[in-house]
Amino acid sequence: MGVMTRWLDPNEQRTWRAFLTASRGLMDALDRELQRDAGMPHAYYEILVRLSEAPERRLRMSELAEETSSSRSRLSHAVARLESYGWVLREEHPSDRRGQVAHLTDDGFAALAAAAPGHVEGVRRHLFDALTPAQVDQLRRISDTLVDHLTGS
Protein backbone atom coordinates (compact mmCIF):
# COMPACT_ATOMS: atom_id res chain seq x y z
CA MET A 1 0.00 0.00 0.00
CA GLY A 2 1.31 3.51 -0.90
CA VAL A 3 2.22 6.27 1.46
CA MET A 4 -0.60 8.68 2.23
CA THR A 5 -0.07 12.09 0.57
CA ARG A 6 0.03 14.92 3.08
CA TRP A 7 -1.84 17.56 1.04
CA LEU A 8 -1.44 21.21 1.94
CA ASP A 9 -4.32 22.74 3.86
CA PRO A 10 -5.70 26.06 2.55
CA ASN A 11 -3.46 28.17 4.82
CA GLU A 12 -0.36 26.18 3.85
CA GLN A 13 -1.31 26.46 0.16
CA ARG A 14 -1.68 30.28 0.42
CA THR A 15 1.62 30.50 2.32
CA TRP A 16 3.46 28.31 -0.20
CA ARG A 17 2.17 30.29 -3.17
CA ALA A 18 2.94 33.64 -1.52
CA PHE A 19 6.49 32.46 -0.66
CA LEU A 20 7.06 31.18 -4.19
CA THR A 21 5.73 34.33 -5.84
CA ALA A 22 7.65 36.65 -3.48
CA SER A 23 10.99 34.81 -3.77
CA ARG A 24 10.77 34.51 -7.56
CA GLY A 25 9.66 38.12 -7.91
CA LEU A 26 12.48 39.40 -5.71
CA MET A 27 15.18 37.41 -7.54
CA ASP A 28 13.75 38.35 -10.96
CA ALA A 29 13.74 42.07 -10.06
CA LEU A 30 17.30 41.96 -8.71
CA ASP A 31 18.50 39.97 -11.72
CA ARG A 32 16.86 42.41 -14.19
CA GLU A 33 18.36 45.43 -12.41
CA LEU A 34 21.87 43.93 -12.26
CA GLN A 35 21.65 42.99 -15.92
CA ARG A 36 20.47 46.50 -16.85
CA ASP A 37 22.81 48.48 -14.60
CA ALA A 38 25.94 46.31 -14.45
CA GLY A 39 25.65 44.02 -17.47
CA MET A 40 25.68 40.84 -15.38
CA PRO A 41 23.12 38.40 -14.02
CA HIS A 42 22.76 37.88 -10.29
CA ALA A 43 24.58 34.53 -10.51
CA TYR A 44 27.73 36.29 -11.81
CA TYR A 45 27.45 38.97 -9.13
CA GLU A 46 27.28 36.25 -6.46
CA ILE A 47 30.44 34.61 -7.82
CA LEU A 48 32.29 37.95 -7.73
CA VAL A 49 31.10 38.61 -4.16
CA ARG A 50 32.26 35.19 -2.92
CA LEU A 51 35.66 35.65 -4.55
CA SER A 52 36.01 39.19 -3.17
CA GLU A 53 35.48 37.86 0.36
CA ALA A 54 37.93 34.95 0.03
CA PRO A 55 41.58 35.14 1.14
CA GLU A 56 43.63 36.71 -1.66
CA ARG A 57 40.36 36.81 -3.67
CA ARG A 58 40.88 33.13 -4.59
CA LEU A 59 38.70 30.04 -4.08
CA ARG A 60 38.87 26.46 -5.28
CA MET A 61 36.28 25.93 -7.99
CA SER A 62 34.69 23.15 -5.89
CA GLU A 63 34.33 25.52 -2.90
CA LEU A 64 32.96 28.28 -5.12
CA ALA A 65 30.36 25.88 -6.55
CA GLU A 66 29.32 24.92 -3.03
CA GLU A 67 29.17 28.51 -1.77
CA THR A 68 27.05 29.64 -4.73
CA SER A 69 24.82 26.53 -4.67
CA SER A 70 25.80 25.88 -8.26
CA SER A 71 26.59 22.69 -10.14
CA ARG A 72 30.21 22.39 -11.21
CA SER A 73 29.27 22.53 -14.89
CA ARG A 74 27.10 25.64 -14.44
CA LEU A 75 29.85 27.32 -12.41
CA SER A 76 32.47 26.38 -15.00
CA HIS A 77 30.37 27.99 -17.73
CA ALA A 78 29.85 31.15 -15.65
CA VAL A 79 33.54 31.42 -14.77
CA ALA A 80 34.45 30.99 -18.45
CA ARG A 81 32.20 33.97 -19.23
CA LEU A 82 33.72 35.99 -16.38
CA GLU A 83 37.18 35.10 -17.72
CA SER A 84 36.18 36.47 -21.13
CA TYR A 85 35.37 39.79 -19.40
CA GLY A 86 38.76 39.73 -17.69
CA TRP A 87 37.09 39.63 -14.26
CA VAL A 88 38.22 36.16 -13.16
CA LEU A 89 41.25 33.99 -13.90
CA ARG A 90 41.36 30.22 -13.49
CA GLU A 91 44.64 28.90 -12.15
CA GLU A 92 45.94 25.44 -11.32
CA HIS A 93 45.75 24.65 -7.62
CA PRO A 94 49.28 24.91 -6.20
CA SER A 95 49.19 21.55 -4.37
CA ASP A 96 46.46 19.64 -6.27
CA ARG A 97 47.12 19.37 -9.99
CA ARG A 98 43.53 18.25 -10.67
CA GLY A 99 42.01 21.20 -8.81
CA GLN A 100 41.50 24.69 -10.16
CA VAL A 101 41.30 27.99 -8.34
CA ALA A 102 39.22 30.96 -9.43
CA HIS A 103 40.94 34.31 -8.83
CA LEU A 104 39.09 37.65 -8.87
CA THR A 105 41.14 40.13 -10.92
CA ASP A 106 41.47 43.84 -10.19
CA ASP A 107 39.09 44.50 -13.11
CA GLY A 108 36.63 42.00 -11.62
CA PHE A 109 36.87 43.70 -8.24
CA ALA A 110 36.26 47.07 -9.93
CA ALA A 111 33.20 45.67 -11.75
CA LEU A 112 31.85 44.35 -8.45
CA ALA A 113 32.54 47.67 -6.70
CA ALA A 114 30.67 49.50 -9.48
CA ALA A 115 27.68 47.11 -9.33
CA ALA A 116 27.39 46.82 -5.54
CA PRO A 117 25.74 50.18 -4.65
CA GLY A 118 22.88 49.70 -7.13
CA HIS A 119 22.40 46.09 -6.12
CA VAL A 120 22.32 46.90 -2.40
CA GLU A 121 19.81 49.68 -3.11
CA GLY A 122 17.66 47.15 -5.01
CA VAL A 123 17.78 44.69 -2.11
CA ARG A 124 16.83 47.49 0.28
CA ARG A 125 14.02 48.81 -1.95
CA HIS A 126 12.51 45.42 -2.89
CA LEU A 127 12.92 43.63 0.45
CA PHE A 128 13.79 45.62 3.53
CA ASP A 129 11.79 48.79 2.82
CA ALA A 130 8.63 46.65 2.61
CA LEU A 131 9.17 45.06 6.04
CA THR A 132 9.06 46.25 9.62
CA PRO A 133 12.13 45.59 11.82
CA ALA A 134 10.18 42.79 13.53
CA GLN A 135 9.38 41.22 10.14
CA VAL A 136 13.06 41.42 9.17
CA ASP A 137 13.93 39.50 12.36
CA GLN A 138 11.18 36.94 11.62
CA LEU A 139 12.38 36.52 8.02
CA ARG A 140 15.96 35.95 9.20
CA ARG A 141 14.87 33.35 11.77
CA ILE A 142 12.63 31.57 9.26
CA SER A 143 15.37 31.63 6.62
CA ASP A 144 17.98 30.33 9.09
CA THR A 145 15.61 27.49 10.04
CA LEU A 146 15.10 26.56 6.39
CA VAL A 147 18.83 26.71 5.63
CA ASP A 148 19.59 24.47 8.63
CA HIS A 149 16.84 22.02 7.58
CA LEU A 150 17.90 21.94 3.91
CA THR A 151 21.63 21.64 4.58
CA GLY A 152 21.24 19.17 7.45
CA SER A 153 23.07 21.48 9.87
PyMOL commands that set and color helices and strands:
alter all, ss='L'
color gray80, all
select helices_A, chain A and resi 10-38+42-53+55-57+61-67+72-84+106-126+128-130+133-151
alter helices_A, ss='H'
color red, helices_A
select strands_A, chain A and resi 58-60+88-92+100-104
alter strands_A, ss='S'
color yellow, strands_A
deselect
rebuild
show_as cartoon
